[in-house]
Amino acid sequence: MNLRQKRQSLCFTIEGLNSFGTVLYFTYLYFLLQKRFNFGDKSNLAVAALLGFCYALSSWQAGRLAQRWGYFNALKLGFGIMAGALLVGAQLNSAAGQIATAVVVTFGMCFTWPVLEALISENETPDRVPHGIGIYNITWAATNASALFIGGTLLEMLGYRSIFYIPAVIIAGQIGLTLWLEKLPVPAADENRSVLPPDQNRPSPARARNFQQLAWLANPFAYIAINTLIAELPGIAVKFHLTPMFAGFACSLWGFVRLGAFVVLWQWPGWHYRFRWLVTSFALLVLSFAAILIAPSLWTVLAAQVFFGVTIGLIYYSSLFYSMDASDTKSEHGGIHEAAIGAGNCLGPAVGAVSLQFAAQSANAGAWAVTGLLLAGFGGLLWLRKRAG
């Protein structure tokens, strides 16, 4: 293993651990709020909207600051904030305390994802960027799905404090790996030379910028759907009489499907700069999201998750690929990519919570309102494409 490969292996390990720890905490936080403080769908959606707002507000600036301060300084700061907040949060017994903890953890997390995205593509040749992004996506998606799947079991076996202590231990390991990575020298130019054939079909700069804008529009709407779904997982569990463990088993299918989609998209570049793939995925996103939250049958929910996983896989992959492929300031553009995710994380749950407030007589009011929002985003995608000509 040469120096470049060693550095990338460490980056991917840190990234995978970050995905597992953050998903375990943020997903099962809603179960804690439901169990201890009687939060329903409306309250959980309001919390999700708040955290999304904080993430959107901080990620862009965190990405820019990381570009100035240095990637490793930003990583160490982010991990330190997250670990400290989790250890404090494990001792708090009020809803306000738990929400404040989640806000601080979210702020710390803003210094991690843009940097990790930048590290895997910084100093890489254009033809090597897709390869690195592919491994990056597969790594976080695998640990993300695993955390969704096993989180409910950990909750039942180890108690609710496990969602604080397990991520805190993981972060301690991440800090150690970051210190190790920081000490490794930057690969020499000949080690960093591409071994992949050059891409003869690269788009023009104008076309690349257009697809970057299209993906930046689509990705927040994917996260509108994702974060709304995650915040409503406790409600889905109640609807189908599932314990947290079985809710984790049943409602993590889309995460594993997304992982499979990432593998296919990594190996097959035919979707690069092809609008029909992006627009078809967006249309299926709207339909599958509505089916998951409104369907009266658990089997229908499982079937809809297959389509949901494929569509969010392509939309997310598009956003990150076009962000890195069409830019030189990797961390700053990674911050924009993450800020767009935060905007979606805020807007979807906020619309869902407001609709449940004013249409409390309809249990599916939130789902229908967010579906309408997704349809508006689909129209926006078509408009942006038409404007580009």
C-alpha positions as CSV (number, residue, x, y, z in Angstrom):
1,M,0.0,0.0,0.0
2,N,1.6,3.3,-1.1
3,L,1.3,6.6,0.8
4,R,-1.7,7.9,-1.2
5,Q,-3.6,4.6,-0.6
6,K,-2.8,4.7,3.1
7,R,-4.1,8.3,3.4
8,Q,-7.3,7.5,1.6
9,S,-7.9,4.3,3.6
10,L,-7.6,6.4,6.8
11,C,-10.0,9.0,5.4
12,F,-12.6,6.3,4.5
13,T,-12.3,4.7,7.9
14,I,-12.9,8.1,9.6
15,E,-15.8,8.7,7.3
16,G,-17.5,5.4,7.9
17,L,-17.2,5.8,11.7
18,N,-18.6,9.3,11.4
19,S,-21.6,8.0,9.5
20,F,-22.4,5.2,11.9
21,G,-22.1,7.3,15.0
22,T,-24.1,10.3,13.7
23,V,-26.9,8.2,12.2
24,L,-27.2,6.1,15.4
25,Y,-27.5,9.3,17.5
26,F,-29.7,11.4,15.3
27,T,-32.1,8.7,14.2
28,Y,-32.8,7.2,17.6
29,L,-32.9,10.5,19.3
30,Y,-36.5,10.8,18.0
31,F,-37.4,7.5,19.7
32,L,-35.9,8.8,23.0
33,L,-38.0,12.0,22.7
34,Q,-41.1,9.9,22.0
35,K,-40.5,7.5,24.9
36,R,-39.3,9.9,27.6
37,F,-41.1,13.1,26.7
38,N,-44.2,11.9,24.8
39,F,-43.1,13.7,21.5
40,G,-45.4,12.8,18.6
41,D,-44.9,13.3,14.9
42,K,-45.5,17.1,15.1
43,S,-43.0,17.6,17.9
44,N,-40.3,15.4,16.3
45,L,-40.7,17.1,13.0
46,A,-40.2,20.5,14.7
47,V,-37.0,19.2,16.3
48,A,-35.8,17.9,12.9
49,A,-36.6,21.2,11.3
50,L,-34.6,23.1,14.0
51,L,-31.6,20.8,13.5
52,G,-31.8,21.1,9.7
53,F,-31.8,24.9,10.1
54,C,-28.7,24.8,12.3
55,Y,-26.9,22.5,9.9
56,A,-27.7,24.6,6.8
57,L,-26.7,27.8,8.6
58,S,-23.3,26.4,9.8
59,S,-22.2,24.0,7.0
60,W,-21.4,26.5,4.3
61,Q,-19.4,28.7,6.7
62,A,-17.7,25.6,8.2
63,G,-16.6,24.5,4.8
64,R,-15.1,27.9,4.1
65,L,-13.4,28.1,7.5
66,A,-11.9,24.7,7.0
67,Q,-10.4,25.9,3.7
68,R,-8.6,28.7,5.7
69,W,-7.8,26.9,8.9
70,G,-6.7,23.6,7.5
71,Y,-8.7,20.4,7.2
72,F,-7.2,18.7,10.2
73,N,-7.8,21.6,12.5
74,A,-11.4,21.7,11.4
75,L,-11.9,17.9,11.9
76,K,-10.4,18.0,15.4
77,L,-12.6,20.9,16.4
78,G,-15.7,19.2,15.1
79,F,-15.0,15.9,16.7
80,G,-14.2,17.6,20.0
81,I,-17.4,19.6,20.0
82,M,-19.5,16.5,19.2
83,A,-17.9,14.3,21.8
84,G,-18.2,16.9,24.6
85,A,-21.9,17.5,23.8
86,L,-22.8,13.8,23.7
87,L,-21.2,13.2,27.1
88,V,-23.1,16.1,28.6
89,G,-26.3,15.1,26.9
90,A,-26.2,11.6,28.4
91,Q,-26.6,13.2,31.8
92,L,-29.5,15.5,31.0
93,N,-33.1,14.6,31.8
94,S,-35.2,17.3,30.1
95,A,-36.5,17.7,26.6
96,A,-34.9,21.2,26.3
97,G,-31.6,19.7,27.4
98,Q,-31.8,17.0,24.8
99,I,-32.7,19.4,22.0
100,A,-29.8,21.8,23.1
101,T,-27.4,18.8,23.0
102,A,-28.6,17.9,19.5
103,V,-28.0,21.5,18.3
104,V,-24.4,21.5,19.6
105,V,-23.7,18.0,18.1
106,T,-25.1,19.3,14.8
107,F,-22.8,22.4,15.0
108,G,-19.8,20.2,15.6
109,M,-20.8,17.8,12.7
110,C,-20.7,20.8,10.3
111,F,-16.9,20.8,10.6
112,T,-16.6,17.1,9.6
113,W,-18.5,16.2,6.4
114,P,-17.3,19.1,4.1
115,V,-13.7,18.3,5.1
116,L,-14.0,14.5,4.6
117,E,-15.6,15.1,1.2
118,A,-12.7,17.4,0.3
119,L,-10.0,15.1,1.6
120,I,-11.0,12.3,-0.8
121,S,-10.9,14.5,-3.9
122,E,-8.2,17.1,-3.0
123,N,-5.1,16.9,-5.3
124,E,-6.7,14.2,-7.4
125,T,-6.8,14.3,-11.2
126,P,-10.2,14.8,-12.8
127,D,-10.4,11.2,-14.0
128,R,-9.7,10.0,-10.5
129,V,-12.3,12.0,-8.7
130,P,-15.3,9.7,-9.6
131,H,-13.4,6.7,-8.3
132,G,-12.7,8.4,-4.9
133,I,-16.2,9.7,-4.6
134,G,-17.6,6.2,-5.4
135,I,-15.7,4.6,-2.5
136,Y,-16.6,7.5,-0.3
137,N,-20.4,7.1,-1.0
138,I,-20.3,3.3,-0.6
139,T,-18.4,3.6,2.7
140,W,-20.8,6.0,4.4
141,A,-23.9,4.4,3.0
142,A,-22.8,1.0,4.3
143,T,-22.3,2.2,7.9
144,N,-25.4,4.5,7.6
145,A,-27.6,1.5,6.7
146,S,-26.0,-0.6,9.4
147,A,-26.7,2.0,12.1
148,L,-30.3,2.3,11.0
149,F,-30.7,-1.5,11.1
150,I,-29.0,-2.2,14.4
151,G,-29.8,1.0,16.3
152,G,-33.1,-0.2,17.6
153,T,-31.6,-3.4,18.9
154,L,-28.8,-1.5,20.7
155,L,-31.5,0.8,22.2
156,E,-33.4,-2.2,23.6
157,M,-30.3,-4.1,24.8
158,L,-28.2,-1.2,26.2
159,G,-30.8,1.5,27.0
160,Y,-31.2,5.0,25.6
161,R,-27.9,6.3,26.9
162,S,-26.2,4.0,24.4
163,I,-27.0,6.5,21.6
164,F,-24.7,9.0,23.4
165,Y,-21.9,6.8,24.7
166,I,-21.4,4.6,21.6
167,P,-21.0,7.6,19.3
168,A,-18.7,9.3,21.9
169,V,-16.4,6.2,21.9
170,I,-16.4,6.2,18.1
171,I,-15.4,9.9,18.0
172,A,-12.5,9.2,20.3
173,G,-11.3,6.6,17.8
174,Q,-11.8,9.2,15.0
175,I,-9.7,11.7,16.8
176,G,-6.9,9.2,17.1
177,L,-7.1,8.3,13.4
178,T,-7.1,12.0,12.4
179,L,-4.0,12.6,14.4
180,W,-2.4,9.7,12.6
181,L,-3.5,10.9,9.2
182,E,-2.3,14.4,9.9
183,K,1.3,13.1,10.5
184,L,1.5,11.3,7.2
185,P,3.3,13.3,4.5
186,V,1.4,14.4,1.4
187,P,2.1,12.0,-1.5
188,A,4.8,13.0,-4.0
189,A,3.6,14.1,-7.5
190,D,4.5,10.8,-9.1
191,E,2.5,8.8,-6.5
192,N,-0.5,11.0,-7.2
193,R,-0.4,10.5,-11.0
194,S,-3.5,8.9,-12.4
195,V,-3.5,5.3,-13.4
196,L,-7.0,5.5,-14.9
197,P,-7.6,6.3,-18.6
198,P,-8.5,10.0,-19.2
199,D,-12.2,10.8,-19.8
200,Q,-12.5,11.8,-23.4
201,N,-16.1,12.9,-23.0
202,R,-15.8,15.6,-20.3
203,P,-18.6,18.2,-20.6
204,S,-18.0,21.9,-21.3
205,P,-17.6,24.1,-18.2
206,A,-21.0,25.6,-18.8
207,R,-22.7,22.2,-19.0
208,A,-20.8,21.1,-15.9
209,R,-22.0,24.2,-14.0
210,N,-25.6,23.6,-15.1
211,F,-25.6,20.0,-13.8
212,Q,-24.0,21.2,-10.6
213,Q,-26.9,23.6,-10.1
214,L,-29.5,20.9,-11.0
215,A,-28.0,18.5,-8.5
216,W,-27.8,21.3,-5.8
217,L,-31.5,21.9,-6.3
218,A,-32.5,18.2,-6.3
219,N,-30.4,17.1,-3.3
220,P,-32.2,19.3,-0.7
221,F,-35.5,17.8,-1.8
222,A,-34.1,14.3,-1.4
223,Y,-33.2,15.3,2.2
224,I,-36.6,16.9,2.7
225,A,-38.0,13.4,2.1
226,I,-35.2,11.6,4.1
227,N,-35.4,13.8,7.2
228,T,-39.2,13.9,7.3
229,L,-39.2,10.1,7.1
230,I,-36.6,9.7,9.9
231,A,-38.5,12.1,12.2
232,E,-41.6,10.1,11.6
233,L,-40.1,6.7,12.2
234,P,-41.4,6.5,15.8
235,G,-44.9,7.2,14.4
236,I,-44.5,4.5,11.7
237,A,-43.5,2.1,14.5
238,V,-46.6,2.9,16.4
239,K,-48.8,2.6,13.3
240,F,-47.6,-0.9,12.6
241,H,-47.1,-1.9,16.3
242,L,-43.3,-2.3,15.9
243,T,-40.7,-2.1,18.7
244,P,-37.7,0.1,18.1
245,M,-35.7,-3.0,17.2
246,F,-38.2,-4.2,14.5
247,A,-38.7,-0.6,13.3
248,G,-35.0,-0.5,12.7
249,F,-35.1,-3.8,10.8
250,A,-38.1,-2.8,8.7
251,C,-37.3,0.8,8.0
252,S,-33.6,0.5,7.1
253,L,-34.3,-1.3,3.8
254,W,-34.0,1.9,1.8
255,G,-30.5,2.5,3.3
256,F,-29.3,-0.8,2.0
257,V,-30.9,-0.2,-1.4
258,R,-29.2,3.2,-1.5
259,L,-25.9,1.4,-0.8
260,G,-26.5,-1.0,-3.8
261,A,-27.4,2.0,-6.0
262,F,-24.1,3.7,-5.0
263,V,-22.1,0.5,-6.1
264,V,-23.8,0.5,-9.5
265,L,-23.4,4.2,-10.0
266,W,-19.7,4.0,-9.0
267,Q,-19.0,1.2,-11.6
268,W,-21.2,2.6,-14.4
269,P,-20.4,6.2,-15.5
270,G,-23.2,6.3,-18.1
271,W,-25.4,8.5,-15.9
272,H,-22.8,11.3,-15.7
273,Y,-24.3,14.5,-17.2
274,R,-27.5,12.8,-18.4
275,F,-30.5,14.8,-17.3
276,R,-33.0,11.9,-17.9
277,W,-31.5,9.9,-15.0
278,L,-31.8,12.9,-12.6
279,V,-35.4,13.8,-13.6
280,T,-36.6,10.2,-13.5
281,S,-35.2,9.8,-10.0
282,F,-36.9,12.9,-8.8
283,A,-40.3,11.7,-10.1
284,L,-39.9,8.4,-8.4
285,L,-38.8,10.1,-5.2
286,V,-42.1,11.9,-4.9
287,L,-44.1,8.7,-5.4
288,S,-42.1,6.5,-3.2
289,F,-42.0,9.0,-0.3
290,A,-45.8,9.4,-0.3
291,A,-46.2,5.6,-0.4
292,I,-44.0,5.0,2.6
293,L,-45.8,7.5,4.9
294,I,-49.4,6.9,3.7
295,A,-49.6,3.2,2.8
296,P,-51.7,1.2,5.2
297,S,-49.7,-2.0,4.6
298,L,-46.2,-2.7,5.9
299,W,-45.5,-4.7,2.8
300,T,-46.3,-1.6,0.6
301,V,-43.9,0.4,2.8
302,L,-41.2,-2.2,2.2
303,A,-41.7,-2.2,-1.5
304,A,-41.8,1.6,-1.7
305,Q,-38.4,1.7,0.2
306,V,-36.8,-0.1,-2.8
307,F,-37.6,2.8,-5.1
308,F,-36.9,5.4,-2.5
309,G,-33.4,4.0,-1.9
310,V,-32.6,4.0,-5.6
311,T,-33.8,7.5,-6.2
312,I,-32.1,9.2,-3.3
313,G,-28.9,7.3,-4.1
314,L,-28.7,8.8,-7.6
315,I,-29.7,12.3,-6.5
316,Y,-27.2,12.4,-3.6
317,Y,-24.4,10.9,-5.8
318,S,-25.2,13.5,-8.5
319,S,-24.9,16.4,-6.0
320,L,-21.6,15.3,-4.5
321,F,-20.0,14.2,-7.9
322,Y,-20.9,17.5,-9.7
323,S,-19.8,19.5,-6.6
324,M,-16.4,17.9,-6.6
325,D,-16.0,17.5,-10.4
326,A,-16.7,21.1,-11.3
327,S,-14.8,22.9,-8.6
328,D,-11.4,23.7,-7.2
329,T,-12.2,24.8,-3.7
330,K,-13.2,21.4,-2.5
331,S,-14.0,22.1,1.1
332,E,-16.0,25.2,0.3
333,H,-18.1,23.4,-2.3
334,G,-18.4,20.5,0.0
335,G,-19.8,23.0,2.5
336,I,-22.4,24.2,0.0
337,H,-23.3,20.6,-0.7
338,E,-23.8,20.0,3.0
339,A,-25.7,23.3,3.5
340,A,-28.1,22.2,0.8
341,I,-28.7,19.0,2.7
342,G,-29.3,21.1,5.8
343,A,-31.8,23.2,4.0
344,G,-33.8,20.1,2.9
345,N,-33.5,18.7,6.4
346,C,-35.1,21.9,7.7
347,L,-37.8,22.6,5.1
348,G,-39.4,19.2,4.9
349,P,-40.0,18.6,8.6
350,A,-41.0,22.3,9.0
351,V,-43.7,21.9,6.4
352,G,-44.8,18.6,7.9
353,A,-45.0,20.1,11.5
354,V,-47.0,23.2,10.4
355,S,-49.5,21.1,8.4
356,L,-50.0,18.8,11.4
357,Q,-50.6,21.9,13.5
358,F,-53.3,23.3,11.3
359,A,-54.8,20.1,10.0
360,A,-54.6,18.0,13.1
361,Q,-57.7,16.0,12.2
362,S,-55.7,14.3,9.3
363,A,-53.0,11.9,10.4
364,N,-51.5,12.1,6.9
365,A,-51.5,15.9,6.6
366,G,-47.8,16.2,7.1
367,A,-47.1,13.5,4.5
368,W,-49.3,15.1,1.9
369,A,-47.9,18.6,2.5
370,V,-44.3,17.4,2.1
371,T,-45.3,15.5,-1.0
372,G,-46.7,18.7,-2.4
373,L,-43.4,20.4,-1.6
374,L,-41.5,17.7,-3.5
375,L,-43.7,18.2,-6.5
376,A,-42.8,21.9,-6.4
377,G,-39.2,20.9,-6.4
378,F,-39.7,18.7,-9.4
379,G,-41.2,21.7,-11.3
380,G,-38.2,23.8,-10.3
381,L,-35.8,21.1,-11.7
382,L,-37.6,21.2,-15.1
383,W,-37.6,25.0,-15.1
384,L,-33.8,25.2,-14.3
385,R,-33.1,22.7,-17.1
386,K,-35.2,24.6,-19.6
387,R,-33.6,27.9,-18.7
388,A,-30.1,26.4,-19.5
389,G,-31.3,25.5,-23.0
